[in-house]
Amino acid sequence: MESQQFSPAAYSSDPTYYTPDDDFEDEDDNMQWQEYCRIASTIDRTRILEVVLSDLDADDSPLYEFIDDAIATPHEPGRPKESITKLARLGQSLLNLIAKAVDDQVNLRMGVEVPRD
């Protein structure tokens, strides 16, 4: 009787299949990205902070969930508690606001028209 052993390697893809070739990137795209990074490095961080804080003061602020929860069920003084999932979601929201603020400033300096939602 033939042995029936499962070999994951027999059903796995070649790891290099998912890795793009080195020459995959278009040189023009690479130059545009380098210019974007150069301009981003010159942006005043105080301006980014102002934009992000302004966005956090909006009606759809991700902070309101935490504020409302702290009002409804106060935390023990000096020991605020929240779930890691909610904190991760807040962190991602902040990173998205920061990235958008930087992107908007770079696009203004590059003279690129930004599509609006």
Disulfide bonds with the S-S distance in Angstrom:
none
